[in-house]
Amino acid sequence: MTVDLQSITEQIRGFGDQIRKREKERQNRIQTALDLFQKYSDDIPFLQKRVEQIIAANRGTRCAKPDCHALNSKFICQHDENNKFTVLASDGSQILPDRHRRVEFDMINISVIKLDKNRRITKPVKISKLLLPDISLSPDERITEDIISLERNTKERQLLCEIGCTETPQVIALSDGPLELFREPQEERLHQTLFKQYAEALKTFTDMGGIFAGYVDRPKADLMIRLLELASLEEADIKKASQLRPLYGVTDTDLFMTILQPGERSGVFLLESNSANHFKTIDERLALSFFYINIGTNSQGNQTLVRVEIPAVISNQSCLMDKLHQTIIEQCKKMGSRPYPYLLHRAHEEALVTFQESTYIEDLLVSSLFSNDTNSRQTSNKQFAKMMSGKRQKYQG
Amino acid sequence: MATIEIGRLLRANTKGCIMGCWVTQLAAPKLGALVRIPLDSLLQCFGIIYDIHIDDDSLVRQLLSADQIDTDVLDDNRTNRNVPVEISILFVGYQQGEFISHLLPPKPPLILDTIFLCNDEEICQFTKTGKFGYFRHILRADDLPVEEILTAHLQQANRAHCEAQNPNWINFAMQELISMLRDDYTRLMNVLGTVADAQW
């Protein structure tokens, strides 16, 4: 064993004491947050004005902004037996560039799986795209990890659009992860182009009447908490709002866990952030919004909250919100003691690239494209040494 | 006569092979069924199905924890998911050109070779050749439910022979079995007991 277990054990013991102290403080902050939540719950005009004030003075503020419902609004899942919405779920995986391989290549693999109106799950549709960094000689087309991730997200949404266009308007498209892109569109031309394509896909789907939703499991966001912090600021402190975090460490989940019962969802809130605002520049209707759902208890008896991001245009249509709510609850129930949308899991299964497949593709590239190279293609010396180490037999004594 | 493709080969050796098939194809193969695997235009192996194996996986186990399993999930797992049914086959002979032999095939088939269910004509042709020598391949498989496999095979072969106006085939087959097992009283009684349980 290469790890100093004694040192690790002592460190864990040390953490234990810190965690206990921290948890006590965190519980105090959660209570403060709950009190603020109740205090400001109905004062929507004040909250909206406060958010605008803060954003004007502090670029980069990231928080929730209430729309029209009280903060503590909650909605029960409406079970409609005639729910004939088609549900699409997409996921993707990627192989990232690795200069230590024999050939540097990237790949994105996307799958979309459909539950049709007759409640049948059809065979998944897949796209695999190979990218070779060696081909590009332009700095504008430099393929980075960000680019690959953005291209993957874009292709997922485009494929959802393509498949969903024949099913609209009654179609819900679920994807894993937020709709928001966490990096702002960079100056590189490729990044900007991909972002526009991504936003256009959302726009097209929304124009067709479909519902795009990003499903975030185990959300760690504190968007609502941030709103409460900003609401409780003194006027004089508005300009230094970004430095004042009295509720830091408390998440939205801590808050809504005490409010939402299994099956219930919160009201919808706008997402204010630099990256989210770029969607508004494409189309106001794409302004990102979100809500929380309590999807039930897991095998440990713990309630499970998830966050769902949607374009703002959906949030005001109660009929569509009900369908989305019902769909998510139904999909999560199918996974039993670990609630998670069944279709999203299947999309993930179908998109996953295994290590064997990745190695096979590398072999194909070497034999097909580089068999005539005068320099034989090998892994880097560092990678070779690592592979040797993995096979060593250490004496256990 | 129409051929029924029931799967493709996953792995093989000289005594038998394992094939994979989709759940939708599973309606065709049964325990004891006679199958053939063409190796080339002149050579094909014959085998008898002795095991049909369906693996579970972690998703299936997780789905079982739900209050109920909806039909869309059931159908998705049976038809869309890449979870093949594995069928084990014992080789019992081969055909080279027009010549049928009850010896083990000279070479095993290759992976992804197609496997077909034998129709009645092919069953009759194979089972009436020689003197039931292929029974020994089944009888010497110690770790298999020999009695069940034999009985299932005899039922299917008997039905094919009756269709071909050869109702006496089953009598000759039973006589040969008794003769083969005359020194193994226990197994003989087990086989006869199982045969008696079957519907003819």
Boltz contact constraints between the chains, C-beta under 6 A:
constraints:
  - contact:
      token1: [A, 119]
      token2: [B, 72]
      max_distance: 6.0
  - contact:
      token1: [A, 121]
      token2: [B, 72]
      max_distance: 6.0
  - contact:
      token1: [A, 121]
      token2: [B, 76]
      max_distance: 6.0
  - contact:
      token1: [A, 123]
      token2: [B, 80]
      max_distance: 6.0
  - contact:
      token1: [A, 334]
      token2: [B, 66]
      max_distance: 6.0
  - contact:
      token1: [A, 334]
      token2: [B, 73]
      max_distance: 6.0
  - contact:
      token1: [A, 335]
      token2: [B, 62]
      max_distance: 6.0
  - contact:
      token1: [A, 336]
      token2: [B, 62]
      max_distance: 6.0
  - contact:
      token1: [A, 336]
      token2: [B, 65]
      max_distance: 6.0
  - contact:
      token1: [A, 336]
      token2: [B, 66]
      max_distance: 6.0
  - contact:
      token1: [A, 337]
      token2: [B, 65]
      max_distance: 6.0
